[in-house]
Amino acid sequence: MSYFYSKAKEQEDPDLHVIEEKDFRYAGPKPQTKEAGIIMLADAVEAASRVLEDPTPKRTESHVQNVIENIFLDGQLDDVSLR
């Protein structure tokens, strides 16, 4: 969802509508199981990778690491033991 939030912010016209990050977040509970956490990571990586320009192996690897790191830093997997 962060990709779509970033794209919306790029096109934002503050005079018409202010884009808020909360509008691009899942309102449900955080993943509670390892399986749900892994699916969350896979879904985020797949969605973000679709828009990667010039997807070389090195660029893709770096992109995947950044997506996963941002999910952990954001606390989205605090209730799952994946580290």
ChimeraX attribute file (.defattr): number of C-alpha atoms within 10 A of each C-alpha:
attribute: neighborCount
match mode: 1-to-1
recipient: residues
	/A:1	15
	/A:2	16
	/A:3	14
	/A:4	13
	/A:5	16
	/A:6	14
	/A:7	11
	/A:8	16
	/A:9	15
	/A:10	10
	/A:11	9
	/A:12	13
	/A:13	11
	/A:14	9
	/A:15	6
	/A:16	7
	/A:17	8
	/A:18	11
	/A:19	17
	/A:20	11
	/A:21	14
	/A:22	9
	/A:23	10
	/A:24	15
	/A:25	11
	/A:26	9
	/A:27	8
	/A:28	6
	/A:29	8
	/A:30	16
	/A:31	17
	/A:32	13
	/A:33	14
	/A:34	14
	/A:35	12
	/A:36	14
	/A:37	20
	/A:38	15
	/A:39	13
	/A:40	18
	/A:41	19
	/A:42	15
	/A:43	13
	/A:44	18
	/A:45	18
	/A:46	13
	/A:47	14
	/A:48	17
	/A:49	16
	/A:50	9
	/A:51	10
	/A:52	12
	/A:53	9
	/A:54	8
	/A:55	13
	/A:56	10
	/A:57	9
	/A:58	9
	/A:59	13
	/A:60	16
	/A:61	11
	/A:62	11
	/A:63	17
	/A:64	19
	/A:65	12
	/A:66	13
	/A:67	18
	/A:68	16
	/A:69	12
	/A:70	13
	/A:71	16
	/A:72	15
	/A:73	10
	/A:74	10
	/A:75	10
	/A:76	16
	/A:77	22
	/A:78	16
	/A:79	14
	/A:80	16
	/A:81	10
	/A:82	12
	/A:83	6
